[in-house]
C-alpha cells in the first residue's frame, strides 16, 4: 500500500518496507509511543514512510514536507495501518505448499 503527494512539483511516495521498519525501530520507534509521545513518534512514523522510497532526503527536508502536508489528521491513521500491515509480514504463515502426487 502506498500514498503519494506532490510538493513543489516533486512527487513523493509514502510506504513501508521491512527494511524501513527495521531502520525506524533501530532508531527507537515504538508504535505505542504515538499515544504517549506523539510529538516524537508521529514524525518518526512519517520519516519511516518516506525513507522506503526516498533514502536521499535530509531530516530538514522531511520536516519541511511534514509541516507543509495538509490532512495530517487523516494521514496518521493510514500510516499506522500501513506500518502495521508491513510488520504483519514478519509473522505471516507461509502459503501452504501443494503436495505433489
C-alpha positions in Angstrom: 0.0 0.0 0.0 1.3 3.4 -0.9 0.2 7.0 -0.7 1.6 9.8 -2.9 1.7 13.5 -2.6 3.3 16.3 -4.6 5.2 19.2 -3.0 6.8 22.0 -5.1 6.4 19.9 -8.2 8.1 16.8 -6.8 6.1 13.6 -6.3 6.7 11.7 -3.0 5.6 8.2 -2.1 4.8 7.1 1.4 5.1 3.4 2.0 6.9 1.0 4.3 9.2 -1.9 3.7 10.6 -4.4 6.2 13.9 -2.6 5.8 12.4 0.9 6.5 10.5 -0.5 9.5 13.7 -2.0 10.9 15.5 1.3 10.4 12.7 3.0 12.3 12.8 0.5 15.2 16.6 0.7 15.3 16.3 4.4 15.7 13.9 3.9 18.7 10.5 4.0 17.1 7.8 2.3 19.1 4.2 2.4 17.7 2.6 2.7 21.1 4.5 5.9 21.6 2.1 7.7 19.3 -0.4 7.8 22.2 2.2 8.8 24.9 4.8 10.7 22.9 3.1 12.0 19.8 5.5 14.9 19.2 8.3 12.3 18.8 6.5 9.3 17.4 4.4 10.9 14.6 7.3 12.5 12.8 9.2 9.2 13.1 6.2 7.4 11.5 6.3 9.9 8.6 10.1 9.6 8.3 9.8 5.8 8.0 7.2 6.1 5.3 9.4 8.4 3.3 12.7 6.6 3.6 11.4 3.4 1.9 11.4 5.2 -1.5 13.3 8.4 -0.7 16.5 7.5 1.2 18.3 10.6 0.0 16.0 13.0 1.9 17.6 15.0 4.7 15.9 15.5 8.1 15.4 19.1 7.2 13.6 18.3 4.0 11.4 15.7 5.8 10.5 18.3 8.4 9.6 20.7 5.7 7.4 18.2 3.9 5.7 17.3 7.2 5.0 21.0 8.0 3.5 21.7 4.6 1.4 18.5 4.3 -2.3 19.1 4.6 -4.7 16.5 6.1 -2.3 15.1 8.8 -5.2 14.1 11.0 -6.4 11.7 8.2 -2.9 10.6 7.2 -1.7 9.5 10.6 -4.2 6.6 11.0 -3.4 5.5 7.4 0.3 5.5 8.2 -0.3 3.4 11.3 -2.3 0.8 9.2 0.4 0.7 6.6 3.1 0.3 9.2 1.1 -2.5 11.0 0.5 -4.3 7.7 4.2 -4.3 7.0 5.1 -5.6 10.4 2.5 -8.3 10.0 4.6 -9.7 7.1 7.2 -10.8 9.7 4.7 -13.2 11.4 2.6 -14.3 8.5 2.4 -18.0 7.9 3.8 -19.3 4.6 1.3 -20.3 2.0 0.5 -23.9 2.2 2.7 -25.8 -0.2 0.8 -28.0 -2.6 1.7 -31.6 -2.2 2.9 -33.4 -5.3 1.4 -36.8 -6.1 
